[in-house]
Amino acid sequence: MEADFQLAAFATNTAAVTAIQAAKLAEIPAAVMPTPRSITASCGLSLRFPKGMTEVIRSLLNEKLEPGLYKLYRADQLENGRFDYMLI
């Protein structure tokens, strides 16, 4: 199944804000969204980005953040309209 979108969830608000600013400066088409409830151990903010940009986002986040401050997920839409989030 192909992902509908991908997201980065952050351990701290500082990490989330740093990532959001970095994505904006790099002109990456991303949006801030609340972290879905099914994703635990997060500060509550996530960065949503288009599918296929995983390596670009991973590279940017590795440059700006300490290891362990973020996790990447892919979002697959289920038949009932909800999303299933898988760690990538």
Beta strands, then each sheet from edge to edge (+ up, - down):
strand 1: 5-10
strand 2: 31-34
strand 3: 45-49
strand 4: 70-77
strand 5: 83-87
sheet 1: 2+ 3- 1+ 4- 5+
end
